[in-house]
């Protein structure tokens, strides 16, 4: 008797969403798509209950890092963010603390 799969295969043409993890690697995305990808990822990660995530943008020329940081500066679900330490990607990744953005005194 053959083993039966745990889950059926998706139908041809079906959209399969990958599991949400604590890391988003932007290497496979075009720079023009990264702002939307990052904004949606941060929203989904917070909604899923993550408190800290890591976004890998690479070291390269800094284009993706600037795009990522631009989104994070304005995103309402981002409490803080900083470049990763040496063990988590150094300046090729950004660690993001999710939560309510602190009020800025006026």
C-alpha positions as CSV (number, residue, x, y, z in Angstrom):
1,X,0.0,0.0,0.0
2,X,1.6,3.3,-1.1
3,X,2.1,6.1,1.4
4,X,-0.5,8.8,1.0
5,X,0.5,12.4,1.1
6,X,-0.4,14.4,4.2
7,X,-1.9,17.2,2.1
8,X,-3.2,17.2,-1.5
9,X,-1.1,18.8,-4.2
10,X,-2.3,22.3,-5.2
11,X,-4.3,22.5,-8.4
12,X,-2.5,23.7,-11.5
13,X,-2.3,27.5,-11.5
14,X,-3.1,27.8,-7.8
15,X,-1.3,30.4,-5.8
16,X,0.8,28.8,-3.1
17,X,1.8,31.1,-0.3
18,X,5.0,30.2,1.6
19,X,4.9,29.9,5.3
20,X,5.6,33.1,7.2
21,X,8.9,33.0,9.0
22,X,11.0,35.4,11.1
23,X,13.2,36.2,8.1
24,X,12.5,37.8,4.7
25,X,15.2,37.4,2.1
26,X,14.9,40.0,-0.6
27,X,17.6,38.6,-3.0
28,X,14.9,37.0,-5.2
29,X,12.9,40.2,-5.7
30,X,13.3,43.0,-8.1
31,X,14.2,46.3,-6.4
32,X,11.0,47.9,-7.8
33,X,8.9,45.3,-5.9
34,X,10.8,45.4,-2.6
35,X,8.9,48.3,-0.9
36,X,5.5,46.6,-1.3
37,X,7.0,43.2,-0.3
38,X,8.5,44.6,2.9
39,X,5.4,46.5,3.8
40,X,3.2,43.5,3.4
41,X,5.7,41.2,5.2
42,X,5.9,43.5,8.2
43,X,2.1,43.7,8.4
44,X,1.6,40.0,8.1
45,X,4.5,39.2,10.6
46,X,2.9,41.5,13.3
47,X,-0.5,40.1,12.6
48,X,1.0,36.5,13.1
49,X,2.4,37.5,16.5
50,X,6.1,38.0,15.6
51,X,7.8,40.6,17.8
52,X,11.2,40.6,16.0
53,X,12.0,39.8,12.4
54,X,15.1,40.0,10.1
55,X,15.0,41.4,6.6
56,X,18.0,40.3,4.4
57,X,18.7,43.0,1.8
58,X,22.3,42.2,1.1
59,X,25.4,44.3,1.2
60,X,25.8,45.3,-2.5
61,X,25.4,48.9,-3.4
62,X,22.9,49.7,-0.6
63,X,19.9,50.2,-2.9
64,X,17.8,47.5,-1.2
65,X,18.9,48.7,2.3
66,X,17.7,52.2,1.5
67,X,14.4,50.9,0.2
68,X,13.9,48.7,3.2
69,X,14.8,51.5,5.7
70,X,12.5,53.9,3.9
71,X,9.5,51.6,4.3
72,X,10.4,50.8,7.9
73,X,10.7,54.5,8.9
74,X,7.0,55.0,7.9
75,X,5.4,51.7,8.7
76,X,3.0,51.9,11.7
77,X,3.8,48.3,12.8
78,X,7.5,49.0,13.3
79,X,8.7,49.9,16.8
80,X,12.4,50.1,16.0
81,X,14.9,48.8,13.5
82,X,18.7,48.5,13.2
83,X,21.3,46.8,11.1
84,X,22.0,43.3,12.3
85,X,25.0,42.4,14.4
86,X,27.9,40.4,13.0
87,X,26.3,37.1,13.8
88,X,23.0,37.9,12.0
89,X,24.1,39.4,8.8
90,X,25.9,42.6,9.7
91,X,25.1,45.4,7.4
92,X,23.5,43.0,4.9
93,X,20.4,42.6,7.1
94,X,18.1,44.7,9.2
95,X,16.5,43.5,12.5
96,X,13.1,44.9,13.0
97,X,11.2,45.1,16.3
98,X,7.5,45.0,15.7
99,X,4.9,46.8,17.8
100,X,3.3,50.2,18.2
101,X,5.5,53.0,17.1
102,X,6.4,55.2,20.0
103,X,4.9,58.7,20.1
104,X,7.4,61.4,19.1
105,X,7.2,64.4,21.4
106,X,6.3,67.6,19.6
